[in-house]
Structure formats: C-alpha cells, structure tokens
Amino acid sequence: MIVTIDGPAGAGKSTVARELARRLGFDHLDTGAMYRCVALAAMRRGISPEDRSGLSRLLEETEILMESDRVLLKGEDVTREIRAPEITTLSRAVADNPQVRQHLNRLQRQIAQGRNIVTEGRDQGTIVFPEAECKFFLTADPAERARRRWLDLQAQGRRMSFDDVLREQRERDARDASRAIAPLRPADDAIVIDSTGLTADQVVSRMEEIVRRRQAGGGA
Ligand code: C5P
C-alpha cells in the first residue's frame, strides 16, 4: 500500500510521515531529501542549477541511497549536511529542472515497488503515485509553519530571525505553488488536514485511523 503526504514546507510532514510509517509498520520515504542530495552533489561539483547539461551528466553519476534513518550520496552519509540552509535554497532551484524531476520520480517509483510505504513530498499524490491508495495533503497556517521551522533551526544551533524564516517561507511557498512543472497542490482525491493547533500525535492518529480503515477495505 502506498500512502502519500504532500504539503508545504513546515506543515510537519517529516515528523508525521515518519511516525505514521512507524505505527503502520511501513517504510518511510522523504523525497525532499532526494532533491537536497542532488543539490549537494551539484554544489560540490560547482554545477549551477541552471546548467541543464551539467545537471543531467551529474544525475548519471549520482547514486542516492535512501535508508530508514540515513541518506547516502555515493556511499557517504550526508543526512545532516543536506539540511544546511544553502542546500535548502539550492534544492528549490534544482527541483525546477525537469530532468531532475524525471530522474527522481523514476527512483521514487523503484523504491516504492512492492512495498508498504509512506512517501512525503510535494508531488507524491499528484504526479509520482497518482494510483496511491491513500493520499493526504498536510497544511498549516503560515505563521505556525514558520514558527516550527524557526524552532527546528534553533534546535540545530542555526541562527536566523523569525522574520527571515517567515519571509523565506513565503517566497518558497509562492515558488512551489506557481512552478510550471509539478506545482504544489492537493490531488483531487487527497484528504486535506490542517495541522494548525494540532499536535503531531493528533495528526498521526487521524491519519492512522483513515489508513487502517482503507486497509480494511472501507472508504475514507
Ligand atoms: O521538503 P524539503 O524542504 O526537504 O524539500 C526540498 C526542496 O525540494 C523544496 O524546495 C521542494 O520544493 C522540493 N521538492 C519537490 N518535490 C518533492 C519534494 C521536494 O520539488 N517531491
């Protein structure tokens, strides 16, 4: 069974997806981490995200391995490095490249093949797994999302003002929603959950109940 969770940055997708997968005994796939890996590989090789032929050559030799708690780039553990703010910025530009998207979509389908999986991103229910049995779109109030992001950054020891986090988020949201390929939007058959004012545990419980009902053959 494939469960997709899409939504904007800071809606709590990663925490919720990981915990939902754990409760269901499913695997978890963070597709944002895959875009971040390509961005890191490009940065290290000095390839600009606008350099289409450079990026497509890079994709041929980039080997991304998604383990349950680690992300490996050509065998090297880059789990922490891909969270750096400059990679966040770069991954956005890399995600606009159609070849990168095609390559990662293929990889995501390969990874999910024959598995029970909770996969999170921006386009999982719309583009990559339109046939997924259970689709969620997780959102939250912009100020709430920025607050969570800011707290995360603080916890990682990265200093950034709340206003800067909110401003960057606004730019990122606009870009994700308006891009020509794979714009962020809920799939027609997605269940939209607004996590504003809910704990991660409450969100996961709501999702778990829906997935279990579908597993048992019931409707939404
Ligand atoms: O979710 P996260 O912030 O890690 O995603 C990194 C970047 O990858 C974001 O800019 C996002 O737009 C992009 N992305 C995407 N499609 C996905 C997952 C992430 O375009 N399925």
Boltz pocket constraint, residues with backbone or C-beta under 6 A from the ligand:
constraints:
  - pocket:
      binder: B
      contacts: [[A, 9], [A, 31], [A, 32], [A, 33], [A, 35], [A, 36], [A, 88], [A, 91], [A, 92], [A, 93], [A, 95], [A, 120], [A, 121], [A, 122], [A, 123], [A, 124], [A, 176], [A, 182]]
      max_distance: 6.0
